[in-house]
Amino acid sequence: MTTDFDAYERDLWTGRATAYEQGFAKLTTRTIAPLLDAARVTAGTRLLDIGTGPGIVAAEAVRRGADASAVDAEPEMAATARRNVPGLDVQVAVLPDLPFPDAAFDAVVGNFVINHVSDPAVTLGELRRVLRPGGRLALTCWRMPGTGALALVREAIDEAEVPWPDDIPEPPFTEHGERAAFEALVTAAGFADAAAEDITWTHPVDPEEWWELGALARVGSNGVVVGRQDAPTVARIKTAYDRLATRYATADGRIALPAHALLACGTR
Ligand SMILES: C[S@@+](CC[C@H](N)C(=O)[O-])C[C@H]1O[C@@H](n2cnc3c(N)ncnc32)[C@H](O)[C@@H]1O
């Protein structure tokens, strides 16, 4: 069943593949190795990467020798993954529905995707269905509410006194965006040995590039809000952004943005 949140998400990602790949995907790269390790992905693992985006997780899995498949709801993202990972089986599919038979995979991974689905519990049930008994699940999400890299543009919007629009939906995953709650969600879906951990790091980036790709390119809800403003308002948000970004300034003229993710895993 398609919800308002699904409709919002489809619109959110349409046409954003290039900007996402050039910006946020450099941030999400940090969790690829822990994610694949938690799912015990090695040579020959039959792996499904959900919400593959530009295919950065699938690419590393293939490099490990896994037999990887991938899905994404956004056709342009799927095309980007196909281009980046030659030979990868990439299908367009909208979670929670997956076009695979029961027990088709040894491992299922999703890097920053579970926070984009309309029903996390139903989605986990579907991920469990396509795993073989004993198969591994590993998922990352952002710690909520977002801080550092996730919050900088939002803080600038607030400081510029631009009201947050009522029609931007809160992700249904929000209540699970904390370590113990994420672990409990995986346990409740019937996974054994569920465990969740915090992963923190800093992301060095040019502040102008982060503004261009994270705000002006309309990636994510912050980008959507900036994209709706007139030029003087965007300029006001940018002034606030420049001031707030100085908190993260490094000697080389860049900013080191703190990032805080959660990694949860379990066994079917
Ligand atoms: C934040 S990006 C993560 C991309 C990639 N996994 C990474 O590591 O950077 C979220 C991705 O999930 C996809 N997505 C969002 N909702 C989805 C859904 N319900 N079903 C499948 N894919 C979805 C988006 O199109 C987007 O490519």
The ligand as a Tripos MOL2 file, in Angstrom:
@<TRIPOS>MOLECULE
LIG
   27    29     1     0     0
SMALL
NO_CHARGES

@<TRIPOS>ATOM
      1 C1         20.1500    7.6760    1.7490 C.3       1 LIG1
      2 S1         20.1050    6.8020    0.2350 S.3       1 LIG1
      3 C2         21.2340    5.4690    0.5870 C.3       1 LIG1
      4 C3         21.9480    4.9820   -0.6640 C.3       1 LIG1
      5 C4         23.0520    3.9670   -0.4260 C.3       1 LIG1
      6 N1         22.5520    2.7790    0.2520 N.3       1 LIG1
      7 C5         24.2300    4.5250    0.3460 C.2       1 LIG1
      8 O1         24.8640    3.7590    1.0520 O.co2     1 LIG1
      9 O2         24.5740    5.7060    0.2190 O.co2     1 LIG1
     10 C6         18.5320    6.0170    0.3420 C.3       1 LIG1
     11 C7         18.2070    5.2010   -0.9120 C.3       1 LIG1
     12 O3         17.0750    4.3820   -0.6260 O.3       1 LIG1
     13 C8         16.1680    4.4510   -1.6970 C.3       1 LIG1
     14 N2         14.8490    4.2130   -1.1310 N.ar      1 LIG1
     15 C9         14.1130    5.0500   -0.3570 C.ar      1 LIG1
     16 N3         12.9600    4.4800   -0.0190 N.ar      1 LIG1
     17 C10        12.9600    3.2370   -0.5850 C.ar      1 LIG1
     18 C11        12.0350    2.1580   -0.6200 C.ar      1 LIG1
     19 N4         10.8450    2.2290    0.0200 N.pl3     1 LIG1
     20 N5         12.3570    1.0460   -1.3120 N.ar      1 LIG1
     21 C12        13.5400    0.9450   -1.9540 C.ar      1 LIG1
     22 N6         14.4510    1.9460   -1.9760 N.ar      1 LIG1
     23 C13        14.1600    3.0710   -1.2960 C.ar      1 LIG1
     24 C14        16.3530    5.8390   -2.2880 C.3       1 LIG1
     25 O4         15.9050    5.9040   -3.6290 O.3       1 LIG1
     26 C15        17.8630    6.0350   -2.1320 C.3       1 LIG1
     27 O5         18.5540    5.5740   -3.2660 O.3       1 LIG1
@<TRIPOS>BOND
     1     1     2 1
     2     2     3 1
     3     2    10 1
     4     3     4 1
     5     4     5 1
     6     5     6 1
     7     5     7 1
     8     7     8 2
     9     7     9 1
    10    10    11 1
    11    11    12 1
    12    11    26 1
    13    12    13 1
    14    13    14 1
    15    13    24 1
    16    14    15 ar
    17    14    23 ar
    18    15    16 ar
    19    16    17 ar
    20    17    18 ar
    21    17    23 ar
    22    18    19 1
    23    18    20 ar
    24    20    21 ar
    25    21    22 ar
    26    22    23 ar
    27    24    25 1
    28    24    26 1
    29    26    27 1
@<TRIPOS>SUBSTRUCTURE
     1 LIG1         1 GROUP 0 **** ****
